[in-house]
Amino acid sequence: MRVRQATLDDSGKVVRLFTQRVALWQRLNARGEVEDLPYESLTIYERWLHGGAWMSLETGAIWLSHLLGGNGGAYILEHDDDILAYAEVFVNDELTPMGEHLHLADMLVAAGWSDEAHHALAEAILADARAVGRVSVAYPDYDKELAVYFRKYFGTNELMRTRRHEVSAQVGQSFYKSQEFDKYDPALIDGWAMAVGRWGSPRELWEKEWIPHWDSIPQIVRRAKRRHYVNAAGHEALVCFHQQLYNARKADVYCWSPRNLSTQLLVALRDLGHRLGFRSLSLALPEESAQLLPADASAEPNQQVVATVDV
């Protein structure tokens, strides 16, 4: 049993690791009815809907190639030529209290393996994290088993929480500058905060939401994604509005900025969202930023926990 960096040749085995956890492969037919079908009968996009890039070899290989090109990291735990576990990490450099850290973004261990496998993977990630001094993870607050898992194998403790809030997109009485922005260098967000949309880590979401990987899949392209540079009374930000899958008039908002959310930036985001054609916006915020929201904003019940450990 050993842990190593993934290679592109691992793509097929990683896809199998992820697809094995899908109990039923389904799609909607022309009548809007759910059909159970063999994996091979589904299109790449229909598979994607079951769990993202690792649902097909084609998209999994594209994503892994991107990570291995210096945009993240990927670990493999193997035994007797079988892949037992896979993990993705991203190096982040952001405002305090997070600072520089290695974020464990996605991890899957095959069912039935002993503590040895879990410890081996965790120890490899923690060893590499010493270069930046901290590891972070994120998980839903209701997932008590995952919280225990990260404490046991990584030694993490809760640092903060974020919650999604829905606000209306509306014309605001403020002056701000905005322009479409098509630059993708991650150095643009070095030292910045994830002012809005932190459901993971800033670099992870930059790679997944800001950078366009899937322009060859028409169904993904049809979900509008608008990237803008915003300056609201000196508060700069790079903002991504991503149309939701099942609600075309609502957008998930991701915002990277040198500062945390301000009233001026919030007004600008709501106004810009309205001008882009959205009726409502979903904003993931820490508690202190959520206090800036209007009284009619609605909060989702579940929270995302961010936990860390210094190494």
N, C-alpha and C positions, 0 to 999 in steps of 0.2 A: 504494500500500500504506500503510495507516494503522492505528494501534491506538487504540481508543476504549473507553469503558465500554459494556457490553452494555445493551440495552433489552429489554423484554418482547416486542417485535416480532421479536427475533432468535431466539426459542425454537425455531421450526420448523427453521431452518438449523442451529442447534446440535445438535438431535436428529439431523439427517441426518449431521452430522460424526461424532457418536458411534456411530450405528448402522451406518455404513459399515464399521466395523472388525470387526463381528460376521460371521463367515464362515457360520455355520449358525444358524438359528432352530429351536429344539427345545422339546419338552415331553414329560412323561410321560403316557401314556394310562392308562386305567382298569386295564390289566393290568400296569402298572409298566414298560412298554416305552418306549424313547425314540423319538419321532417327529420327523422333519424336516418342517417346515411353512413356508408363506409367513408373512412378518411379519404380514400383515393377519389371519391366522387365530388369532393368539395374543391372549389377554387382556392387560390392562394389567399384571397381576401376573406373568404368564408372561414378558412382555417385561422386566419389572423384574429378574427373576432372571438376565438376561443382562448386567446392568451398572448397575442402579439407576435413579435418577430420569430420566436422560437417554435412556432407552430408549423413552419415549413422550412425545408432545407434552403430554398432560394433566399428567403428573407433572413433566416438565421445566419447564413454565410455572409450576407451583406453587412449585417449588424456586427458580427464578430470581427470582420475585416476592418470595420471602422474603429472598433475598440483597440485592436492590435496596432493600428496606425498611430498610436500615441494619444488617443482620446479617452482612454480608460484602461482598465485591466481586467483580465479574465483568468480564473483559476480552475484547474481540473484536479479532482481527486480520483485516482485510478487504481484498480486492483485486478491483476490477471487480464490486462487489456480491456477491462470494462471500466466505463466512467461511472463512478458512484456519486459524484457531486460536482456541481458547477457553481461558481460565484463571480459576480461582477463588482468592480470597485471603481471609484472616481476620486481623484485628488482635488480638494477644494481649498480655496484661499478666500476667506470672507471676513466680514466684520466680526468683532467680538460679540457674544461670548464664544462663538464657534472657532474663529481663527482658521489656521491651516489644519486640515484633517483629511483622513482617508475614509470615504463613505462606502459602506457595504450596501449596495443597492438592490441586488437580487441574488438569492441563493436557493439552491434546491439540492437536497440530499435524498438519494434513493431510499425507499422505505425498508425498514428492517435491519439497518446497519448499526453496529455497536457504538458505544461512546468513543472508541478509538478513532473511527472515521470522523466524527464531529470535532474531536479535539485536534486531529491532524490538520483539518482545514482551517480551524480558528487560529491555531498556532502559526500557520504560514502567513495568514493575513495580518495578525498582530505583529509578527516579525518585520514584515515590509512596512507597516505603519510607523515604525520607530523613526523613519526618516522625516516624518512630519509631526510626530508626537501625539497623535490622537486618532481614535477610530470613532465613527458615528454610525448609528443605525436608525431606522425609522420603522414604526409598526403601528397598527390600529390599537387604540386604547382598550378595546374589548378583547383583544387576543392575549389573554393571560399566559397561555402556553408559550407564545413567542417571546413575551417579556422575560419569562423564566429561562428560556433557552439562551437568550443573549446575555443574561446575567451569569448563567452557569458557564458558558463556553468562552465568552468575551469579557466578562466582568463589567458590563455597562451599568450605568445609573441614569435615570431620567434627568434630562436637562431642561426641556421645554415641551410645549404642546402647541399644535396648530389646529384650527377648525375651519371648515368651509362655510362661508356666508354668502347668501344671495342678495344682491342689491340691484335696483333698477338702473338701466342705462338711460341717462337723461341729460338734456342740455344743461350745462353748468355756467354760472356767471363768473368766469375767471378767464385770465389770459394765459395761454401756454402755446408753445411751439411743438409741432409734430410733423414728422416726415417718415415715409416708408424707409426701412433700413434693411439692407441685404448683405451685411457683412457677418461672417461666422467665426472669426478668430476668438477662441475662448479667453485670450489675454484681455479682451475687452471687459470682462467681468472680474478680473483679478482684484481682490480686496473689497469687492462689492457684497452687499446683502441681497438675499432673496426677499425683497420687500413684500411681494405678493406671490402666492402660489406654491409655497414651500410644502410639497408633498413628496419629500425625498431630500435631495441636496441641490444646491445651485448648479454645480457642474453636471450632475446627472440630468437635470431637467434641461439644461442648455443643449446637451447632446441629443436628448430625446424629443424635445419640443421645438427648439429654435432651429436646429439644423435640418434641412430637408433631405431625408433618406429615401422617401417612398414615392417620388414623382412618377415612377413607372406603374403604379397601382392606381387606376383611375378612381376607384371608390374612395380611397384615402384622400386623393387630391380634391375631390368634390367637397370635402369638409373644409370650409374656409379657414385659412390661417393667415392672420395679418400681423406683420412684424413692424414695429414703429420705434423711432427714437422720439422721446418726449422730454421737453424742458418746461417744468411748471414752476415759475417764479424762482428759477435757479436750481430746482430739484430735478436733476437729470435721471433718466431711466430708459432702459430698453424693455419694450413691452410686447408680449405675444398674446393675441386674442385667438383662441382655438375654438371653433364652432363645435358644440357638443354633438355626439353621435345621434341621439334620439330627440333632440330639441334644437332645431335649426336657428331659433331666435335667441339662444343662450350661448354664452362663450365662457370657457375656462380662461382665466387671466394669469399670466406668468410675468413677473416684473423683477428685473435685476437693477439695482441702484446703489450708488455710494452711500445712501442713507436708508433708514427704515421708512415706512409709509408716513406721509404727511397729509394734512388736510388738502393742501394745494394739489398734490399728486393724485389723491383720491378723486377730487372733483374733475381733474383732467382725464383720468381713466374712464369715469362714467360718461363724460361728454364724448370722448373719442369712441367709446364703445357704441354710443347712440349713433354717431355719424357713420360708423361702419355697418350699421343696420341691425344691431342686436337690441333686444328688449331688456335682457337681464344679464348679469355677470356673476360668475362664481369666483369668489376670492378666498383663498386659503390664507389665514392670518394667525399670528400669535395673539395672545389675549390683549397685550398692551396696544397693538395696532387695531384690533377689533373695536376698541373704545372710540375710534374716530368715525365709525359707521353711523349712518342715520338711524333713527328710531324704528323705521319700517323695515330694516334689514332683517332677514331671517337666517338663523343658524342651524346647520345640520347637527344631529345629536352626537355623532361620533367624532372623536379627535384623533390626530396623528401624534404619536409620542416620538420625540427625538431623544435618544439616549447616547451617551458617550463614555469613553474610557481613555484616560491618558496612559501612554505607553513609553 
